[in-house]
Amino acid sequence: MPDVFTADDARHWVLLTRAALAARRAEIDELNVFPVPDGDTGTNLYLTLDGAIEDAAAALRAEGGLGPADLVRECTAMRRAVLMAARGNSGVLLSQLIGGLCDVVTERRLAALDAGLLAECLERGAGKARASVAHPQEGTILTVADAAALAARATADDDGTLAEVSGAAVAAAQQALIVTPHQLPALARAGVVDAGGAGCVLLLESLHRVVTGAWTATDEGLLSAGPPRPRDEWRSDAEAPAPAAETEGAAGPGQDGPAFEVMYLLTGASADTVATLTATLDRLGDSLLVVGGPDLWNVHVHVDDAGAAVEAGILAGRPERVRITHLVSQGGARDQVLPLGVVAGAAGPGIAALLEAAGAVAVPFGPGRRPSASQLVDAARRTGAPSVVLLPADADGLMVAEIAARAATGEGLEVHVVPARTTVQALAALAVLDPERTVHANVVAMTGAAVSTRHGAVTVATEEALTWAGVCHPGDVLGIVDGDVALLAGDLVVAAHDVLDRMLSAGGELVTLVVGEGADTALADRVAARLGRERPEVEVVVIDGGQPVHPLLIGVE
C-alpha cells in the first residue's frame, strides 16, 4: 500500500475531528479565558467544523452529487465552506488552519498527500492562521500550530513516514499546549492551558488516528478521539508571569475589555478597501481577524462600538450574516439558571403529543411541509422563555434552524440550535434537559445526547433507485443506518433486525423504536422480543409516532 493520505482519509479526518470536538466542547469551553473569558471556544470550534461539513456536502451535491471522494474537489468546497461557517475568534483561526491545507491541495491539484506534502499542508495552515492575526500572541492556538508544523517538517525532511510525520506533529502540539500558561498570564492565573490550542491538539490527534489506521467507522458515533482524557491534563500549575506581560486588549478574568464581538461575511470588496477596513477595525478594538479573499472575507473583531464596526464594513463592501454578541452578558449568562424553552420537530402526531407532554412546542415537519425560519421564530416566542433550544429532528432543517436562531436574536430571544438530525436524536436530547442546570450546561448536554445517538430506520422503496446497498425496486424493504441505505431485504422485520445488529455492534444501552403511520403493531413487538432474548441488558422503549414514510425509526444510545 502506498504511504499516502487520500481523499477518503480526508473525509474520515473531518468527521472524526467533528466527533472529537462534539465530545470535548464543554471541557474546552471551560478553558476559555483568553482573549475574552466568554466560555465558548469549544462550542465555536465544533459549530464551525460542523457547519463547514454540512455546507461543503451541500455544495458538492449541487455540483452533481457527493460521489467517490476527490481530494481537489472536496478541498475546494471545504475551503469556502469553513470560511463561511467560522464562528468566533477560534472558528476563524480554525478556518485558516484548514484553509491552508486546502490551498496546497487545490493549487497543485493533488490527488493524495505523501509525508512531505502533509508537512507542507501543516506549515501552510499554521502560516495562514498566524498571518491572519493583526497582533499575534504566543501561548495561543498559533503557537501550538507552529510547533506541530515545525516538527512535521523536520520529520519529513528526515525521510519520516506519513505516520511518523503526523505523530511528530501531535507530540509537538501536545508539548506546546502544556507550555501555554507560561506564555499567557491569563492562563496561568486560571490554571488552564489555551482553549484554542486544545482544539488544535484534537484536530491533530484525529489526523494521526486516520493516518495510522486507528480510525474506525464507529468512531464518529462514539464521539471519541481516544480514551477519556483526565480533566487535570488540561489544567496547569504554572505561576502567572508579571502583569506587565499582558497583551493590550486581552481581557482575562476580572479585567475589562471590549463589550461586543462583531462578525460578518464581506463580499464586493477590493484589496484596497479591505486594507482600509482592517486598519479602521484595528483602531476600534482588538482580537481582529480579516481573512479570506478575493471575493469573500470573514471579519471578526471585539469592539465597544458595534455600529462603527458594521459601518466600516459597509464602506468596504457588502456585509452579510452580521452577528453581534454582547461579550459581558454572554459570559454571565452561562452561569445563570434561566427558564429554557424547547421547540422540536415532530414527524407524526404521536411524536408531537410526546413532545408537548414533555413541555416542548412541537412543529410538524416532513417532506414538503418543513417549517420556515419565521415559523420557528414564532414557535420560539410561544415557549414564553427568554432562552430557547431548537431541535430540528431533520437534517434538512438544520440550516433553517440556524437562520431562525439568528433572526430571533434581533427580537431579544436567545436561541440555541442542537444538531438533532432525526426524531430519535431529538428525543434523546429532550430526555437530558434539566431545569436546575444553566442554559449553557443544558445546551452542551443536549448536544452530546443528540450527536451520540445512532439512528436507523426501515422503509419500503416506491421506485427503482441506485443505493449504497445496490439497486432497489418498488416494494423492496430498505434498511437505513445513520442516513444511508445499508441493506435491502424482503421483509420489514428482517430488515429491522439487521439494522439493529449493525447499530448495536458498537454497543448500546437503550433502544428506541418509533412506530410509523399504518405500520403493523406487531413489527415493534417482534423486534423488542428478539432484543429481550438476545440482548437482555438493553432497555427497549416503543413509541407510537405516527410518522409517514418510515414504518419504524430506530435509535441506539
C-alpha positions in Angstrom: 0.0 0.0 0.0 1.4 3.5 -0.9 2.2 5.7 2.1 -0.3 8.4 1.2 -3.2 10.4 2.6 -6.2 10.0 0.3 -9.4 11.8 -0.3 -11.2 9.1 1.7 -8.8 9.7 4.6 -9.6 13.5 4.4 -13.3 12.7 4.7 -12.6 10.5 7.7 -10.4 13.1 9.3 -13.0 15.9 9.3 -15.7 13.6 10.6 -13.6 12.3 13.4 -12.4 15.8 14.3 -16.1 16.9 14.4 -16.9 14.0 16.7 -13.9 14.7 19.0 -14.9 18.4 19.3 -18.5 17.5 20.0 -17.4 15.2 22.8 -14.9 17.6 24.3 -16.5 21.0 23.6 -17.7 21.6 27.2 -14.2 20.9 28.5 -12.7 23.3 26.0 -15.3 25.9 26.8 -14.2 25.7 30.5 -10.6 26.5 29.5 -11.6 29.7 27.6 -10.1 32.7 29.5 -8.2 34.4 26.6 -8.7 36.8 24.9 -12.2 37.0 26.5 -13.4 34.6 29.2 -16.7 34.0 27.4 -16.5 30.2 27.6 -17.4 29.4 24.0 -14.2 28.3 22.3 -15.1 24.6 22.2 -18.6 25.4 21.0 -17.3 27.7 18.3 -14.8 25.2 17.1 -17.4 22.5 16.9 -20.1 24.6 15.2 -17.5 25.9 12.7 -16.5 22.5 11.6 -20.0 21.0 11.8 -21.4 23.8 9.6 -18.5 23.6 7.2 -19.0 19.8 6.7 -22.7 20.3 6.0 -22.2 23.3 3.7 -19.4 21.5 1.7 -21.5 18.4 1.3 -24.4 20.6 0.1 -22.1 22.4 -2.4 -20.9 19.0 -3.7 -24.4 17.7 -4.1 -25.4 20.8 -6.0 -22.5 20.2 -8.4 -23.7 16.7 -9.2 -23.6 14.6 -6.1 -21.0 13.5 -3.5 -19.8 10.5 -5.4 -16.4 9.0 -4.9 -14.1 11.2 -2.8 -11.9 13.5 -4.8 -9.3 15.5 -2.9 -9.2 18.6 -5.1 -12.9 18.9 -5.5 -13.6 18.4 -1.8 -10.8 20.8 -0.6 -12.2 23.4 -3.0 -15.7 23.1 -1.4 -14.3 22.9 2.2 -12.1 25.9 1.9 -15.1 28.2 1.1 -17.5 26.4 3.5 -15.2 26.6 6.5 -14.7 30.3 5.9 -18.4 30.9 5.7 -19.1 28.8 8.8 -16.5 30.3 11.0 -17.7 31.3 14.5 -15.8 33.4 16.9 -12.1 34.1 17.1 -11.3 30.3 17.4 -13.5 29.3 14.5 -11.9 31.9 12.2 -8.4 30.6 13.1 -9.6 27.0 12.5 -10.8 28.1 9.1 -7.3 29.3 8.3 -5.6 26.1 9.5 -7.9 24.0 7.3 -7.9 26.6 4.5 -4.1 26.5 4.3 -4.1 22.7 3.8 -6.8 23.1 1.2 -4.7 25.7 -0.6 -1.8 23.3 -1.1 -4.1 20.7 -2.5 -6.0 22.9 -4.9 -3.1 24.9 -6.1 -1.1 21.8 -7.0 -4.1 19.7 -8.0 -3.0 16.9 -5.7 -4.8 13.5 -5.7 -3.2 12.4 -2.4 -0.6 13.6 0.1 2.7 11.9 1.0 4.7 12.7 4.1 6.4 15.7 2.7 3.2 17.2 1.3 1.4 16.6 4.6 4.1 18.6 6.4 3.7 21.4 3.7 0.0 21.5 4.4 0.5 21.9 8.1 3.1 24.6 7.5 0.7 26.5 5.2 -2.1 26.2 7.6 -0.1 27.5 10.6 1.4 30.3 8.5 -2.0 31.3 7.2 -3.5 31.4 10.7 -0.7 33.5 12.1 -0.8 35.9 9.1 -4.5 36.5 9.7 -4.0 37.9 13.2 -3.3 41.6 13.5 -1.2 41.3 16.6 -0.2 37.6 17.1 0.1 36.4 20.7 2.2 33.5 21.9 0.6 30.9 24.1 -2.4 30.5 21.8 -3.5 28.2 19.0 -1.0 29.9 16.8 1.9 28.7 19.0 0.5 25.1 19.0 0.0 25.0 15.3 3.5 26.4 14.6 5.1 23.8 16.8 3.2 21.0 15.1 4.2 22.3 11.6 7.9 22.6 12.6 8.0 19.1 14.0 6.2 17.7 10.9 8.7 19.4 8.6 11.7 18.2 10.5 10.4 14.6 10.5 9.5 14.7 6.8 13.0 16.1 5.9 14.5 13.1 7.8 12.6 10.8 5.5 9.9 10.0 8.0 6.8 8.1 7.0 3.3 9.6 6.9 2.6 8.2 10.4 5.8 9.5 11.8 5.1 13.0 10.5 1.6 13.1 11.9 2.9 11.5 15.2 5.6 14.2 15.5 3.1 16.9 14.9 0.8 15.6 17.6 3.7 15.2 20.1 4.9 18.7 19.5 1.4 20.2 19.7 0.8 18.5 23.0 4.1 19.8 24.4 3.4 23.3 23.1 -0.1 23.2 24.7 1.4 22.3 28.1 3.7 25.4 28.0 0.9 27.9 27.0 0.3 29.0 30.7 3.9 30.1 30.9 3.3 32.4 27.9 0.0 33.9 28.8 -0.6 35.4 32.3 -4.4 34.9 32.0 -3.9 31.2 31.5 -1.5 30.9 34.4 -3.9 32.7 36.8 -6.8 30.4 35.8 -4.6 27.3 36.0 -5.5 26.1 32.5 -4.0 25.7 29.0 -5.1 27.6 26.0 -8.6 26.6 24.8 -7.9 27.1 21.1 -4.6 25.2 21.4 -6.5 22.3 23.0 -8.8 22.3 20.0 -5.8 22.2 17.7 -4.4 19.2 19.5 -7.7 17.3 19.0 -7.5 18.2 15.3 -4.0 16.7 15.0 -4.8 13.7 17.2 -7.7 12.9 14.8 -5.4 13.2 11.8 -2.9 10.8 13.4 -5.6 8.2 14.1 -6.7 8.3 10.4 -3.1 8.1 9.1 -2.3 5.2 11.3 -5.5 3.3 10.6 -6.7 3.6 14.2 -9.9 5.3 12.9 -13.0 3.0 12.6 -16.4 3.6 11.1 -17.9 3.7 14.6 -15.7 6.5 15.9 -18.0 9.3 14.8 -20.9 7.7 16.6 -18.9 7.0 19.7 -17.7 10.6 19.8 -14.2 9.9 21.0 -10.8 10.8 19.6 -9.2 8.4 22.1 -9.5 7.2 25.7 -11.2 9.7 28.0 -8.5 12.3 28.9 -8.2 13.1 32.7 -9.6 16.6 33.3 -6.3 17.5 35.1 -4.4 17.1 31.8 -5.7 20.4 30.6 -5.1 22.1 33.9 -1.9 23.8 34.8 0.1 24.7 37.9 2.1 27.4 36.1 2.8 30.6 38.1 1.5 33.7 36.5 4.1 36.0 34.9 4.2 39.6 35.9 1.1 41.6 35.0 3.1 43.8 32.7 3.3 40.9 30.3 -0.4 41.2 29.5 -1.2 42.0 25.9 -3.1 45.2 25.2 -6.8 44.4 24.8 -6.5 40.9 26.2 -9.3 40.6 28.8 -8.5 37.9 31.4 -10.6 37.1 34.5 -11.5 40.2 36.4 -10.4 42.5 33.6 -12.3 44.9 31.4 -12.3 44.6 27.6 -14.4 45.5 24.6 -18.1 45.0 25.1 -19.1 43.4 21.8 -17.9 40.7 19.4 -18.8 41.6 15.8 -18.6 39.1 13.0 -19.8 39.3 9.4 -19.0 38.0 5.9 -18.0 40.6 3.4 -18.5 40.5 -0.4 -18.0 43.1 -3.1 -14.7 44.4 -1.5 -11.4 45.1 -3.2 -8.0 44.6 -1.7 -7.7 48.3 -1.1 -11.0 48.6 0.7 -10.2 45.5 2.8 -6.9 47.0 3.8 -8.7 50.2 4.9 -11.3 48.2 6.8 -8.6 46.3 8.6 -6.8 49.5 9.7 -10.1 51.0 10.8 -11.1 48.0 12.9 -7.7 47.8 14.4 -8.2 51.3 15.8 -11.7 50.5 17.0 -10.9 47.3 19.0 -8.9 44.1 19.3 -9.0 40.4 18.6 -9.1 41.4 14.9 -9.2 38.9 12.1 -9.9 39.7 8.5 -9.5 36.5 6.4 -10.4 35.1 3.0 -10.4 36.8 -0.4 -10.6 37.7 -3.1 -14.4 37.5 -3.4 -15.4 36.5 0.2 -13.9 37.8 3.5 -14.7 36.8 7.1 -14.4 39.7 9.6 -14.1 39.3 13.3 -13.4 42.0 15.9 -14.1 42.8 19.6 -15.2 46.5 20.0 -17.1 48.8 22.2 -18.8 50.5 19.2 -20.5 47.7 17.3 -22.3 50.1 14.9 -19.0 51.6 13.9 -17.5 48.2 13.1 -20.5 47.3 10.9 -20.4 50.8 9.2 -16.8 50.2 8.3 -17.8 47.0 6.6 -20.5 48.9 4.6 -17.9 51.3 3.4 -15.6 48.4 2.3 -18.2 46.2 0.6 -21.4 44.3 1.4 -21.6 42.9 5.0 -23.8 39.7 5.2 -24.7 37.4 8.2 -23.9 40.1 10.7 -23.6 38.7 14.2 -23.2 41.0 17.2 -22.7 39.4 20.7 -22.6 41.2 24.0 -19.5 39.6 25.5 -20.2 40.6 29.1 -23.7 39.3 29.1 -22.7 36.2 27.3 -20.1 35.3 29.9 -22.6 35.9 32.7 -25.5 34.1 31.1 -23.5 30.8 31.1 -23.7 30.7 34.9 -27.4 31.7 35.3 -30.2 29.2 35.7 -32.9 30.6 33.4 -36.2 29.2 32.1 -35.4 27.2 28.9 -38.0 26.6 26.2 -37.8 23.9 23.6 -39.0 23.8 20.0 -38.8 20.4 18.4 -39.7 19.0 15.0 -42.4 16.3 15.0 -42.7 13.8 12.1 -46.0 12.5 13.3 -48.9 13.1 15.7 -47.7 10.6 18.3 -44.3 12.3 18.4 -46.0 15.7 18.7 -48.1 14.6 21.6 -45.0 13.1 23.4 -43.0 16.4 22.8 -45.8 18.5 24.1 -46.3 16.3 27.2 -42.6 17.0 27.9 -43.2 20.7 27.7 -41.9 21.4 24.2 -43.6 23.3 21.4 -44.0 20.7 18.6 -43.6 21.9 15.0 -44.8 19.5 12.3 -42.3 18.6 9.6 -41.7 16.2 6.8 -41.1 16.1 3.1 -43.0 19.0 1.6 -44.0 20.5 4.9 -40.8 21.7 6.6 -41.2 24.8 8.7 -39.8 28.1 7.6 -37.5 30.2 9.7 -40.3 32.6 10.6 -42.4 29.7 11.8 -39.6 28.5 14.0 -39.2 32.0 15.4 -42.9 32.2 16.1 -42.7 28.8 17.9 -39.8 30.0 20.0 -41.9 33.0 21.0 -44.7 30.7 22.1 -42.5 28.9 24.6 -42.6 32.1 26.7 -39.0 31.6 27.7 -36.1 34.0 27.3 -33.8 31.2 26.1 -34.9 28.5 23.7 -33.4 25.4 22.2 -34.3 24.3 18.7 -34.4 20.6 18.0 -34.9 20.3 14.2 -35.2 16.5 14.2 -34.4 16.8 10.4 -31.1 17.1 8.7 -32.5 19.4 6.0 -34.0 21.6 8.7 -30.7 22.5 10.4 -29.8 25.4 8.2 -33.3 26.9 8.6 -33.0 26.5 12.4 -29.7 28.4 12.3 -31.3 31.2 10.3 -34.2 31.3 12.8 -31.8 31.5 15.7 -30.0 34.5 14.2 -33.3 36.2 13.4 -34.6 35.6 16.9 -31.6 37.3 18.4 -32.9 40.6 16.9 -36.1 40.1 18.9 -34.3 39.7 22.2 -34.6 35.9 22.3 -31.5 33.7 23.0 -31.9 30.7 20.7 -29.6 27.7 20.5 -29.7 25.0 17.8 -28.9 21.5 19.0 -27.9 19.4 15.9 -30.6 16.8 16.2 -30.9 15.4 12.7 -33.6 12.8 13.4 -36.6 12.2 15.6 -34.7 9.8 17.9 -31.9 12.3 18.3 -34.4 15.0 19.3 -36.0 12.7 21.8 -32.6 11.8 23.3 -31.7 15.5 23.6 -35.0 16.3 25.3 -34.5 13.5 27.8 -31.4 15.1 29.3 -32.9 18.5 29.8 -32.5 19.6 33.4 -34.3 22.7 34.6 -31.8 23.0 37.5 -28.9 23.4 35.1 -27.7 26.6 33.4 -28.7 27.3 29.8 -25.2 26.6 28.6 -24.9 23.3 30.5 -28.2 22.2 29.1 -27.3 23.1 25.5 -24.0 21.1 25.9 -25.7 18.1 27.5 -28.5 18.1 24.9 -26.0 18.4 22.0 -24.0 15.5 23.4 -27.1 13.3 23.8 -28.2 14.1 20.2 -25.0 13.5 18.4 -24.1 10.4 20.3 -27.4 8.7 19.4 -27.1 6.4 16.4 -30.1 6.4 14.2 -31.6 4.0 11.7 -34.9 3.2 10.0 -36.7 0.8 7.8 -38.9 1.8 4.8 -40.3 0.5 1.6 -39.0 1.6 -1.8 -41.5 3.2 -4.1 -39.4 3.4 -7.2 -36.2 1.9 -8.7 -33.0 3.6 -7.5 -29.3 3.0 -7.0 -28.4 2.8 -3.3 -25.2 2.1 -1.4 -26.6 -1.4 -0.9 -27.3 -1.9 -4.6 -30.3 -1.3 -7.0 -33.6 -1.3 -5.2 -37.0 -1.9 -6.9 -40.5 -0.9 -5.8 -41.6 -2.9 -2.9 -38.1 -3.7 -1.6 -37.5 -3.0 2.1 -34.6 -0.7 2.8 -32.6 -0.8 6.0 -31.1 2.6 6.8 -28.2 3.2 9.2 -27.1 6.8 10.0 -28.8 8.2 7.0 -27.5 5.8 4.4 -29.3 2.7 2.8 -27.2 -0.1 4.3 -29.2 -3.1 3.2 -32.0 -4.5 1.1 -34.5 -7.0 2.4 -37.8 -8.6 1.5 -39.3 -8.2 5.0 -39.7 -5.3 7.5 -38.9 -7.5 10.5 -35.8 -9.0 8.9 -34.6 -5.5 7.8 -35.2 -4.1 11.3 -33.2 -6.9 12.9 -30.3 -6.4 10.5 -30.3 -2.6 11.1 -30.2 -3.1 14.9 -27.4 -5.7 14.7 -25.3 -3.2 12.8 -26.2 -0.3 15.2 -25.5 -2.4 18.3 -22.2 -3.7 17.1 -20.6 -0.7 18.8 -22.6 -1.3 22.0 -25.6 0.4 23.4 -27.8 0.6 26.5 -31.1 2.0 25.2 -33.0 1.2 22.0 -35.9 3.4 21.0 -38.4 2.1 18.4 -40.8 4.7 16.9 -43.7 3.0 15.0 -44.9 4.8 11.9 -48.3 5.5 10.4 -50.2 2.4 9.4 -47.4 0.1 10.5 -48.3 -3.3 11.9 -48.1 -3.0 15.7 -46.5 -6.5 15.8 -43.5 -5.1 14.0 -42.1 -3.3 17.0 -43.3 -6.1 19.3 -41.3 -8.8 17.4 -38.2 -6.6 17.3 -38.4 -5.9 21.0 -39.0 -9.6 21.8 -35.9 -10.6 19.9 -33.8 -8.0 21.7 -35.2 -9.2 25.0 -33.9 -12.7 24.2 -30.6 -11.9 22.6 -29.6 -8.7 24.4 -31.4 -8.7 27.8 -29.0 -5.9 29.1 -30.5 -3.5 26.6 -33.5 -1.4 27.6 -36.2 -1.0 24.9 -38.7 1.8 24.6 -41.6 1.6 22.0 -43.3 4.9 20.9 -46.3 5.2 18.6 -45.0 8.0 16.5 -47.4 8.0 13.5 -44.8 9.3 11.1 -45.3 8.7 7.4 -42.7 7.0 5.1 -40.8 5.1 7.8 -42.7 2.2 9.4 -40.0 2.1 12.1 -37.5 4.6 13.3 -34.7 3.2 15.5 -32.4 5.0 17.9 -29.5 3.5 19.9 -27.9 5.3 22.9 
